[in-house]
Amino acid sequence: MAHPKNQLHKLRVITLLAVIIFLFLLVSFLRVFFKDYALRQEISRVQGDVGKLEKRKIESLEVLKRLQSDAYVEDRGRAELQAVKSGEAVLVVPGLTVTSSAPSSLVLTDEKAKPLSNPNKWWYYFFRPDNSQ
């Protein structure tokens, strides 16, 4: 009787080892499967982002191409700087005020305006309330 008991014990140990190995392999497989699933989801998300970015790049290139075109530069020059093509005549209407969106650095100032002397600048600095100079 001791002999079959010993074989039964060995069989149980082998079965237990087989179950442990099977569970280890199952857990490893499931872990790899879920990592693969997560990577596939990430790849699909990134591909969607790539598609959106490519579309945005194409739109940006179209805008850049339009902004660099001669027609756009000419239109902006006419609108902001009152640029005139050669051969065109400029019509000045008395009493009509034209507002310009030109930067103040490009606006012409009165060249005959006499600069203030240093004592006058100090006088205006201390005694002129609006400090326009």
Secondary structure, DSSP 8 states (H G I E B T S, - for coil): -HHHHHHHHHHHHHHHHHHHHHHHHHHHHHHHHHHHHHHHHHHHHHHHHHHHHHHHHHHHHHHHHHHTSHHHHHHHHHHHH----TT------TT--------TTTS---TT-----HHHHHHHHHH-TT---
